[in-house]
Amino acid sequence: MSTYVHRDGARQITVRDDAGRELALTSEHYALHINTMGAGPCLTPQMAHDLADELHQWANCQQTVRARTKQAPMMTL
């Protein structure tokens, strides 16, 4: 059985297997929400690595966005 891990835009990662089972990981307000409709997909070790890579990229992007919003105040002369 094959499992597919792919990014659906900037705020969602979808995991889907050949049997039609799906898991959606959705980002909102710097938190990751996990949504399934029924049973989640089965992951092979390779697909678990792919999902871990996507989650790592998501986390890095969230840290970058948060760092940009916490810039030092501008000084006036």
Helices and strands as residue ranges (DSSP letters): E 3-7, E 12-17, E 22-28, E 31-36, H 45-69
